[in-house]
Amino acid sequence: MRARTIPAAAALLSACALALSACGGGQEEPLPEPVSVAGPMWQVTDIYTAPGEPSSVPPGAAGSVGLIFGSGSATGSTGCAPIQARVEYSADGEPATVDEADAVTFDIVDLGPVDGECSGSDAWSHGHLTELIVPGAEFDMSLTTPTELVLTAREEAVDPPSIRLVAL
């Protein structure tokens, strides 16, 4: 009786091993390549201004608030107005290219005319962004995933304000 059990167990183990190897194919999905900070539209998804306050860009403003970073500029929309800025990038305190940078300084910020109909969620986003993105504002830049960028204000605070963006 025991002689029959061993071949049956071996056959069962072989079948299980074959089934498990088919599940993953032995290969993991590769992670997406990091995108360049320069070029793509970075949609603002969260604006963190104070602990405990709502941070998510309201659904009504989703897709209308974002920035595009260039080699020495940033352009986009606050939700209510176009925004353009001259920026300088640095890494470890030294001048750097946008893709090498760990920090960005907004030198000159030009806000276009505010839409007279701006209200609700667009006004919420506009108000918070225009408080943070001002001439002289400095932010640490961190690619937390290949398509997520976080700008954290360089301020002496326990929880400094930050802006979370996702590449489109």
TIRO-2110 file (N, C-alpha, C; in Angstrom, 1 decimal):
// TIRO-2110
0.8, -1.2, 0.0, N, 1, A
0.0, 0.0, 0.0, CA, 1, A
0.9, 1.2, 0.0, C, 1, A
2.0, 1.2, 0.7, N, 2, A
2.8, 2.3, 0.8, CA, 2, A
3.5, 2.6, -0.5, C, 2, A
3.8, 1.6, -1.3, N, 3, A
4.4, 1.8, -2.6, CA, 3, A
3.5, 2.7, -3.5, C, 3, A
2.2, 2.6, -3.4, N, 4, A
1.3, 3.4, -4.3, CA, 4, A
1.3, 4.9, -3.8, C, 4, A
1.5, 5.1, -2.5, N, 5, A
1.3, 6.4, -1.9, CA, 5, A
2.5, 7.4, -2.4, C, 5, A
3.7, 6.8, -2.5, N, 6, A
4.8, 7.7, -2.8, CA, 6, A
4.7, 8.2, -4.3, C, 6, A
4.4, 7.3, -5.3, N, 7, A
4.2, 7.9, -6.6, CA, 7, A
3.0, 8.9, -6.7, C, 7, A
2.0, 8.6, -6.0, N, 8, A
0.8, 9.5, -6.0, CA, 8, A
1.2, 10.8, -5.4, C, 8, A
1.9, 10.8, -4.3, N, 9, A
2.4, 12.1, -3.7, CA, 9, A
3.3, 12.8, -4.6, C, 9, A
4.2, 12.1, -5.3, N, 10, A
5.2, 12.8, -6.2, CA, 10, A
4.4, 13.4, -7.3, C, 10, A
3.4, 12.7, -7.9, N, 11, A
2.6, 13.3, -9.0, CA, 11, A
1.9, 14.5, -8.5, C, 11, A
1.3, 14.5, -7.3, N, 12, A
0.6, 15.6, -6.8, CA, 12, A
1.5, 16.8, -6.6, C, 12, A
2.7, 16.6, -6.0, N, 13, A
3.7, 17.7, -5.8, CA, 13, A
4.1, 18.2, -7.2, C, 13, A
4.3, 17.4, -8.2, N, 14, A
4.7, 17.9, -9.5, CA, 14, A
3.6, 18.7, -10.1, C, 14, A
2.4, 18.3, -10.0, N, 15, A
1.3, 19.1, -10.5, CA, 15, A
1.2, 20.5, -9.8, C, 15, A
1.3, 20.5, -8.5, N, 16, A
1.3, 21.7, -7.7, CA, 16, A
2.4, 22.7, -8.2, C, 16, A
3.6, 22.1, -8.3, N, 17, A
4.8, 22.9, -8.7, CA, 17, A
4.6, 23.5, -10.1, C, 17, A
4.0, 22.7, -11.0, N, 18, A
3.7, 23.2, -12.4, CA, 18, A
2.7, 24.3, -12.3, C, 18, A
1.6, 24.1, -11.5, N, 19, A
0.6, 25.1, -11.4, CA, 19, A
1.1, 26.4, -10.8, C, 19, A
2.0, 26.3, -9.8, N, 20, A
2.5, 27.5, -9.2, CA, 20, A
3.5, 28.3, -10.1, C, 20, A
4.3, 27.5, -10.9, N, 21, A
5.2, 28.2, -11.8, CA, 21, A
4.5, 28.9, -12.9, C, 21, A
3.3, 28.4, -13.3, N, 22, A
2.5, 29.0, -14.3, CA, 22, A
1.9, 30.3, -13.8, C, 22, A
1.6, 30.4, -12.5, N, 23, A
1.0, 31.7, -12.0, CA, 23, A
1.9, 32.9, -12.2, C, 23, A
3.2, 32.8, -11.9, N, 24, A
4.1, 33.9, -11.9, CA, 24, A
5.0, 33.8, -13.1, C, 24, A
5.1, 32.7, -13.7, N, 25, A
6.1, 32.5, -14.8, CA, 25, A
7.5, 32.6, -14.3, C, 25, A
7.7, 32.8, -13.0, N, 26, A
9.0, 32.9, -12.4, CA, 26, A
9.6, 34.3, -12.6, C, 26, A
8.8, 35.2, -13.2, N, 27, A
9.3, 36.5, -13.5, CA, 27, A
8.4, 37.6, -12.9, C, 27, A
9.0, 38.6, -12.3, N, 28, A
8.2, 39.7, -11.7, CA, 28, A
8.0, 40.7, -12.8, C, 28, A
6.9, 41.5, -12.7, N, 29, A
6.7, 42.6, -13.5, CA, 29, A
7.7, 43.7, -13.3, C, 29, A
8.4, 44.2, -14.3, N, 30, A
9.3, 45.2, -14.1, CA, 30, A
8.6, 46.5, -13.6, C, 30, A
9.3, 47.3, -12.8, N, 31, A
8.8, 48.6, -12.3, CA, 31, A
8.9, 49.5, -13.5, C, 31, A
7.9, 50.5, -13.6, N, 32, A
8.0, 51.5, -14.6, CA, 32, A
9.2, 52.3, -14.5, C, 32, A
9.8, 52.7, -15.6, N, 33, A
10.9, 53.6, -15.6, CA, 33, A
10.6, 55.0, -15.0, C, 33, A
11.5, 55.6, -14.3, N, 34, A
11.2, 56.9, -13.8, CA, 34, A
11.0, 57.9, -15.0, C, 34, A
10.0, 58.7, -14.9, N, 35, A
9.8, 59.7, -15.9, CA, 35, A
10.8, 60.9, -15.6, C, 35, A
11.0, 61.7, -16.6, N, 36, A
11.8, 62.9, -16.4, CA, 36, A
10.9, 63.9, -15.7, C, 36, A
11.4, 64.7, -14.8, N, 37, A
10.7, 65.7, -14.2, CA, 37, A
10.3, 66.8, -15.2, C, 37, A
11.2, 67.0, -16.2, N, 38, A
11.0, 68.0, -17.2, CA, 38, A
10.1, 67.4, -18.3, C, 38, A
9.1, 68.1, -18.7, N, 39, A
8.3, 67.7, -19.9, CA, 39, A
6.9, 67.3, -19.6, C, 39, A
6.6, 66.3, -18.8, N, 40, A
5.2, 65.8, -18.6, CA, 40, A
4.4, 66.8, -17.8, C, 40, A
3.1, 66.7, -18.0, N, 41, A
2.2, 67.5, -17.1, CA, 41, A
2.2, 66.8, -15.8, C, 41, A
2.4, 67.5, -14.7, N, 42, A
2.4, 67.0, -13.4, CA, 42, A
1.1, 67.5, -12.8, C, 42, A
0.1, 66.6, -12.6, N, 43, A
-1.2, 67.0, -12.1, CA, 43, A
-1.1, 67.1, -10.5, C, 43, A
-1.6, 68.2, -10.0, N, 44, A
-1.6, 68.3, -8.5, CA, 44, A
-2.7, 67.5, -8.0, C, 44, A
-2.4, 66.6, -7.0, N, 45, A
-3.4, 65.7, -6.4, CA, 45, A
-3.7, 66.1, -5.0, C, 45, A
-2.7, 66.6, -4.3, N, 46, A
-2.8, 67.0, -2.9, CA, 46, A
-2.0, 68.3, -2.6, C, 46, A
-2.5, 69.1, -1.7, N, 47, A
-1.9, 70.3, -1.3, CA, 47, A
-2.0, 70.3, 0.3, C, 47, A
-0.8, 70.0, 0.9, N, 48, A
-0.8, 69.8, 2.3, CA, 48, A
-0.4, 71.2, 2.9, C, 48, A
-1.3, 71.8, 3.6, N, 49, A
-0.9, 73.1, 4.2, CA, 49, A
-0.8, 73.1, 5.7, C, 49, A
-1.6, 72.2, 6.4, N, 50, A
-1.5, 72.1, 7.9, CA, 50, A
-2.0, 70.7, 8.3, C, 50, A
-1.4, 70.2, 9.3, N, 51, A
-1.9, 68.9, 9.7, CA, 51, A
-3.3, 68.9, 10.1, C, 51, A
-4.1, 67.9, 9.7, N, 52, A
-5.5, 67.8, 10.0, CA, 52, A
-6.4, 68.5, 9.1, C, 52, A
-5.9, 69.3, 8.2, N, 53, A
-6.7, 70.0, 7.2, CA, 53, A
-6.8, 69.1, 5.9, C, 53, A
-8.0, 69.2, 5.2, N, 54, A
-8.1, 68.5, 4.0, CA, 54, A
-7.0, 68.8, 3.0, C, 54, A
-6.5, 67.8, 2.3, N, 55, A
-5.3, 68.0, 1.4, CA, 55, A
-5.6, 67.7, 0.0, C, 55, A
-6.6, 66.8, -0.3, N, 56, A
-6.8, 66.3, -1.6, CA, 56, A
-7.4, 67.5, -2.5, C, 56, A
-6.9, 67.6, -3.7, N, 57, A
-7.6, 68.5, -4.6, CA, 57, A
-9.0, 68.1, -4.8, C, 57, A
-10.0, 68.9, -4.6, N, 58, A
-11.4, 68.5, -4.7, CA, 58, A
-11.7, 67.9, -6.1, C, 58, A
-12.6, 67.0, -6.2, N, 59, A
-12.9, 66.4, -7.5, CA, 59, A
-13.2, 67.4, -8.6, C, 59, A
-13.9, 68.5, -8.3, N, 60, A
-14.3, 69.4, -9.3, CA, 60, A
-13.1, 70.1, -9.9, C, 60, A
-11.9, 70.1, -9.2, N, 61, A
-10.7, 70.8, -9.8, CA, 61, A
-9.7, 69.7, -10.4, C, 61, A
-10.0, 68.5, -10.2, N, 62, A
-9.1, 67.4, -10.7, CA, 62, A
-8.9, 67.6, -12.2, C, 62, A
-7.6, 67.6, -12.6, N, 63, A
-7.3, 67.7, -14.0, CA, 63, A
-7.0, 69.2, -14.4, C, 63, A
-7.5, 70.1, -13.6, N, 64, A
-7.3, 71.5, -14.0, CA, 64, A
-6.2, 72.2, -13.3, C, 64, A
-5.5, 71.5, -12.4, N, 65, A
-4.5, 72.1, -11.6, CA, 65, A
-3.2, 71.3, -11.8, C, 65, A
-2.2, 71.9, -12.4, N, 66, A
-0.9, 71.2, -12.7, CA, 66, A
0.2, 72.1, -13.1, C, 66, A
1.4, 71.5, -13.2, N, 67, A
2.6, 72.2, -13.6, CA, 67, A
3.4, 71.4, -14.6, C, 67, A
4.0, 72.1, -15.5, N, 68, A
5.0, 71.4, -16.4, CA, 68, A
6.3, 72.1, -16.1, C, 68, A
7.4, 71.3, -15.8, N, 69, A
8.7, 71.9, -15.5, CA, 69, A
9.6, 71.8, -16.7, C, 69, A
10.3, 72.9, -16.9, N, 70, A
11.2, 73.0, -18.0, CA, 70, A
12.6, 73.1, -17.4, C, 70, A
13.6, 73.4, -18.2, N, 71, A
15.0, 73.5, -17.7, CA, 71, A
15.2, 74.7, -16.8, C, 71, A
14.4, 75.7, -17.0, N, 72, A
14.5, 76.9, -16.1, CA, 72, A
13.2, 77.6, -15.9, C, 72, A
12.1, 76.8, -16.1, N, 73, A
10.8, 77.4, -16.0, CA, 73, A
9.8, 76.4, -15.5, C, 73, A
8.7, 76.9, -15.1, N, 74, A
7.5, 76.0, -14.7, CA, 74, A
6.3, 76.8, -15.2, C, 74, A
5.4, 76.1, -15.8, N, 75, A
4.1, 76.7, -16.3, CA, 75, A
3.0, 75.7, -16.0, C, 75, A
1.8, 76.3, -15.9, N, 76, A
0.7, 75.4, -15.6, CA, 76, A
-0.6, 76.2, -15.3, C, 76, A
-1.4, 75.7, -14.4, N, 77, A
-2.6, 76.3, -14.0, CA, 77, A
-2.9, 76.1, -12.5, C, 77, A
-3.4, 77.1, -11.8, N, 78, A
-3.8, 77.0, -10.4, CA, 78, A
-5.2, 76.5, -10.2, C, 78, A
-5.9, 76.3, -11.3, N, 79, A
-7.3, 76.0, -11.3, CA, 79, A
-8.2, 77.2, -11.7, C, 79, A
-7.6, 78.4, -11.4, N, 80, A
-8.3, 79.6, -11.7, CA, 80, A
-7.5, 80.6, -12.6, C, 80, A
-6.2, 80.3, -12.7, N, 81, A
-5.4, 81.2, -13.5, CA, 81, A
-4.2, 80.5, -14.0, C, 81, A
-3.7, 80.9, -15.2, N, 82, A
-2.4, 80.4, -15.6, CA, 82, A
-1.3, 80.9, -14.7, C, 82, A
-0.3, 80.1, -14.6, N, 83, A
0.9, 80.4, -13.8, CA, 83, A
2.2, 80.1, -14.6, C, 83, A
3.1, 81.1, -14.5, N, 84, A
4.4, 80.9, -15.1, CA, 84, A
5.4, 81.3, -14.1, C, 84, A
6.6, 80.6, -14.1, N, 85, A
7.6, 81.0, -13.2, CA, 85, A
9.0, 80.7, -13.7, C, 85, A
9.9, 81.5, -13.3, N, 86, A
11.3, 81.2, -13.6, CA, 86, A
11.8, 80.4, -12.4, C, 86, A
12.5, 79.3, -12.6, N, 87, A
12.9, 78.5, -11.5, CA, 87, A
14.4, 78.2, -11.6, C, 87, A
15.0, 77.9, -10.5, N, 88, A
16.4, 77.4, -10.4, CA, 88, A
16.4, 76.1, -9.7, C, 88, A
17.1, 75.1, -10.2, N, 89, A
17.2, 73.8, -9.6, CA, 89, A
18.6, 73.6, -8.9, C, 89, A
18.6, 72.9, -7.8, N, 90, A
19.9, 72.6, -7.2, CA, 90, A
19.9, 71.2, -6.6, C, 90, A
21.1, 70.7, -6.4, N, 91, A
21.3, 69.4, -5.8, CA, 91, A
22.4, 69.5, -4.8, C, 91, A
22.1, 69.2, -3.6, N, 92, A
23.1, 69.4, -2.5, CA, 92, A
23.6, 70.8, -2.4, C, 92, A
22.7, 71.8, -2.7, N, 93, A
23.1, 73.2, -2.6, CA, 93, A
23.8, 73.8, -3.8, C, 93, A
24.1, 72.9, -4.8, N, 94, A
24.8, 73.4, -6.0, CA, 94, A
23.8, 73.4, -7.2, C, 94, A
24.1, 74.3, -8.2, N, 95, A
23.2, 74.4, -9.4, CA, 95, A
23.1, 73.0, -10.0, C, 95, A
21.9, 72.6, -10.5, N, 96, A
21.7, 71.3, -11.1, CA, 96, A
20.7, 71.4, -12.2, C, 96, A
20.6, 70.4, -13.0, N, 97, A
19.6, 70.3, -14.0, CA, 97, A
18.3, 69.8, -13.3, C, 97, A
17.2, 70.0, -14.0, N, 98, A
15.9, 69.6, -13.4, CA, 98, A
15.9, 68.1, -13.0, C, 98, A
16.5, 67.2, -13.8, N, 99, A
16.4, 65.8, -13.5, CA, 99, A
17.5, 65.4, -12.5, C, 99, A
18.4, 66.2, -12.2, N, 100, A
19.4, 65.9, -11.1, CA, 100, A
19.0, 66.5, -9.8, C, 100, A
18.1, 67.5, -9.8, N, 101, A
17.8, 68.3, -8.7, CA, 101, A
17.1, 67.6, -7.5, C, 101, A
17.4, 68.1, -6.3, N, 102, A
16.7, 67.7, -5.1, CA, 102, A
16.0, 68.9, -4.5, C, 102, A
16.1, 70.1, -5.2, N, 103, A
15.4, 71.3, -4.7, CA, 103, A
15.1, 72.2, -5.9, C, 103, A
14.0, 73.0, -5.7, N, 104, A
13.7, 74.0, -6.7, CA, 104, A
13.3, 75.3, -6.0, C, 104, A
13.8, 76.4, -6.6, N, 105, A
13.4, 77.7, -6.1, CA, 105, A
12.6, 78.5, -7.2, C, 105, A
11.5, 79.0, -6.8, N, 106, A
10.7, 79.8, -7.7, CA, 106, A
11.2, 81.2, -7.6, C, 106, A
11.9, 81.7, -8.6, N, 107, A
12.5, 83.1, -8.6, CA, 107, A
11.4, 84.1, -8.9, C, 107, A
10.8, 84.0, -10.1, N, 108, A
9.8, 85.0, -10.6, CA, 108, A
8.6, 84.2, -10.8, C, 108, A
7.5, 84.7, -10.2, N, 109, A
6.2, 84.0, -10.4, CA, 109, A
5.2, 85.0, -11.0, C, 109, A
4.6, 84.6, -12.2, N, 110, A
3.7, 85.5, -12.9, CA, 110, A
2.4, 84.7, -13.0, C, 110, A
1.4, 85.3, -12.3, N, 111, A
0.0, 84.8, -12.3, CA, 111, A
-0.8, 85.5, -13.4, C, 111, A
-1.4, 84.7, -14.3, N, 112, A
-2.2, 85.4, -15.3, CA, 112, A
-3.5, 85.8, -14.7, C, 112, A
-4.4, 86.4, -15.5, N, 113, A
-5.7, 86.9, -15.0, CA, 113, A
-6.5, 85.7, -14.4, C, 113, A
-7.1, 86.0, -13.2, N, 114, A
-7.9, 85.0, -12.6, CA, 114, A
-9.3, 85.0, -13.2, C, 114, A
-9.8, 83.8, -13.5, N, 115, A
-11.1, 83.6, -14.1, CA, 115, A
-12.1, 84.2, -13.2, C, 115, A
-12.9, 85.1, -13.7, N, 116, A
-14.0, 85.8, -12.9, CA, 116, A
-15.0, 84.8, -12.4, C, 116, A
-15.1, 83.6, -13.0, N, 117, A
-16.1, 82.7, -12.5, CA, 117, A
-15.5, 81.6, -11.6, C, 117, A
-14.3, 81.9, -11.2, N, 118, A
-13.6, 80.9, -10.3, CA, 118, A
-14.3, 80.8, -9.0, C, 118, A
-14.6, 79.6, -8.6, N, 119, A
-15.3, 79.3, -7.3, CA, 119, A
-15.1, 77.9, -6.9, C, 119, A
-15.6, 77.6, -5.8, N, 120, A
-15.6, 76.2, -5.3, CA, 120, A
-14.2, 75.5, -5.3, C, 120, A
-14.1, 74.3, -5.8, N, 121, A
-12.9, 73.5, -5.7, CA, 121, A
-11.8, 74.2, -6.5, C, 121, A
-12.1, 74.9, -7.6, N, 122, A
-11.0, 75.5, -8.3, CA, 122, A
-10.4, 76.7, -7.5, C, 122, A
-11.3, 77.4, -6.8, N, 123, A
-10.8, 78.5, -5.9, CA, 123, A
-10.0, 78.0, -4.7, C, 123, A
-10.4, 76.8, -4.2, N, 124, A
-9.7, 76.2, -3.1, CA, 124, A
-8.3, 75.9, -3.6, C, 124, A
-8.1, 75.2, -4.7, N, 125, A
-6.8, 74.9, -5.2, CA, 125, A
-6.0, 76.2, -5.5, C, 125, A
-6.6, 77.1, -6.2, N, 126, A
-5.9, 78.4, -6.5, CA, 126, A
-5.4, 79.1, -5.3, C, 126, A
-6.3, 79.2, -4.3, N, 127, A
-5.9, 79.8, -3.0, CA, 127, A
-4.7, 79.2, -2.4, C, 127, A
-4.7, 77.9, -2.3, N, 128, A
-3.6, 77.2, -1.6, CA, 128, A
-2.3, 77.2, -2.4, C, 128, A
-2.4, 77.0, -3.7, N, 129, A
-1.2, 77.1, -4.5, CA, 129, A
-0.5, 78.5, -4.6, C, 129, A
-1.4, 79.5, -4.7, N, 130, A
-0.8, 80.9, -4.7, CA, 130, A
-0.2, 81.3, -3.4, C, 130, A
-0.6, 80.6, -2.3, N, 131, A
0.0, 80.9, -1.0, CA, 131, A
1.4, 80.3, -0.9, C, 131, A
1.6, 79.1, -1.6, N, 132, A
2.8, 78.4, -1.6, CA, 132, A
3.8, 78.8, -2.7, C, 132, A
3.3, 78.9, -3.9, N, 133, A
4.2, 79.2, -5.0, CA, 133, A
4.3, 80.7, -5.2, C, 133, A
5.3, 81.3, -4.5, N, 134, A
5.5, 82.7, -4.5, CA, 134, A
7.0, 83.0, -4.9, C, 134, A
7.3, 84.2, -5.3, N, 135, A
8.7, 84.5, -5.5, CA, 135, A
9.6, 84.2, -4.3, C, 135, A
10.7, 83.5, -4.5, N, 136, A
11.6, 83.1, -3.4, CA, 136, A
11.2, 81.8, -2.7, C, 136, A
10.1, 81.2, -3.0, N, 137, A
9.7, 79.9, -2.4, CA, 137, A
10.7, 78.8, -2.8, C, 137, A
11.1, 78.1, -1.8, N, 138, A
12.1, 77.0, -2.0, CA, 138, A
11.4, 75.7, -1.6, C, 138, A
11.6, 74.7, -2.4, N, 139, A
11.0, 73.3, -2.1, CA, 139, A
12.0, 72.2, -2.3, C, 139, A
12.0, 71.3, -1.4, N, 140, A
12.7, 70.0, -1.7, CA, 140, A
11.9, 69.2, -2.7, C, 140, A
12.6, 68.6, -3.6, N, 141, A
11.9, 67.8, -4.7, CA, 141, A
12.2, 66.3, -4.4, C, 141, A
11.2, 65.5, -4.4, N, 142, A
11.4, 64.1, -4.2, CA, 142, A
10.5, 63.3, -5.1, C, 142, A
11.1, 62.4, -6.0, N, 143, A
10.3, 61.5, -6.8, CA, 143, A
10.1, 60.3, -5.9, C, 143, A
8.9, 60.2, -5.3, N, 144, A
8.6, 59.1, -4.4, CA, 144, A
8.3, 57.8, -5.1, C, 144, A
7.8, 57.8, -6.3, N, 145, A
7.6, 56.7, -7.2, CA, 145, A
8.0, 57.2, -8.6, C, 145, A
8.1, 56.3, -9.6, N, 146, A
8.5, 56.8, -10.9, CA, 146, A
7.6, 57.9, -11.5, C, 146, A
6.4, 58.0, -11.0, N, 147, A
5.4, 58.9, -11.5, CA, 147, A
4.8, 59.9, -10.5, C, 147, A
5.4, 59.9, -9.3, N, 148, A
4.9, 60.8, -8.2, CA, 148, A
6.0, 61.7, -7.7, C, 148, A
5.7, 63.0, -7.7, N, 149, A
6.7, 64.0, -7.3, CA, 149, A
6.1, 64.8, -6.1, C, 149, A
6.9, 65.0, -5.1, N, 150, A
6.4, 65.7, -3.9, CA, 150, A
7.4, 66.9, -3.8, C, 150, A
6.8, 68.1, -3.7, N, 151, A
7.5, 69.4, -3.4, CA, 151, A
7.2, 69.7, -2.0, C, 151, A
8.2, 69.8, -1.1, N, 152, A
8.0, 70.1, 0.3, CA, 152, A
8.7, 71.4, 0.6, C, 152, A
7.9, 72.4, 1.1, N, 153, A
8.4, 73.7, 1.4, CA, 153, A
9.6, 73.6, 2.4, C, 153, A
10.7, 74.4, 2.1, N, 154, A
11.8, 74.5, 3.0, CA, 154, A
11.5, 75.5, 4.0, C, 154, A
10.9, 75.0, 5.1, N, 155, A
10.5, 75.9, 6.2, CA, 155, A
10.8, 75.2, 7.5, C, 155, A
11.0, 76.1, 8.5, N, 156, A
11.3, 75.5, 9.8, CA, 156, A
9.9, 75.2, 10.5, C, 156, A
9.5, 74.0, 10.2, N, 157, A
8.2, 73.6, 10.7, CA, 157, A
8.2, 72.0, 10.9, C, 157, A
7.5, 71.5, 11.8, N, 158, A
7.4, 70.1, 12.0, CA, 158, A
6.8, 69.4, 10.8, C, 158, A
5.7, 69.9, 10.3, N, 159, A
5.1, 69.4, 9.1, CA, 159, A
5.0, 70.6, 8.1, C, 159, A
6.1, 70.8, 7.3, N, 160, A
6.0, 71.9, 6.3, CA, 160, A
5.0, 71.6, 5.2, C, 160, A
4.5, 72.7, 4.6, N, 161, A
3.5, 72.5, 3.5, CA, 161, A
4.2, 71.7, 2.4, C, 161, A
3.4, 71.0, 1.6, N, 162, A
3.9, 70.3, 0.5, CA, 162, A
2.8, 70.1, -0.6, C, 162, A
3.3, 69.8, -1.8, N, 163, A
2.4, 69.6, -2.9, CA, 163, A
2.7, 68.3, -3.5, C, 163, A
1.7, 67.4, -3.7, N, 164, A
1.9, 66.1, -4.3, CA, 164, A
1.4, 66.2, -5.7, C, 164, A
2.2, 65.7, -6.7, N, 165, A
1.9, 65.8, -8.1, CA, 165, A
2.1, 64.4, -8.7, C, 165, A
1.3, 64.1, -9.7, N, 166, A
1.4, 62.8, -10.4, CA, 166, A
1.6, 63.1, -11.9, C, 166, A
2.5, 62.4, -12.5, N, 167, A
2.8, 62.6, -14.0, CA, 167, A
1.7, 62.0, -14.8, C, 167, A
1.3, 62.8, -15.8, N, 168, A
0.3, 62.3, -16.7, CA, 168, A
0.9, 61.8, -18.0, C, 168, A
END
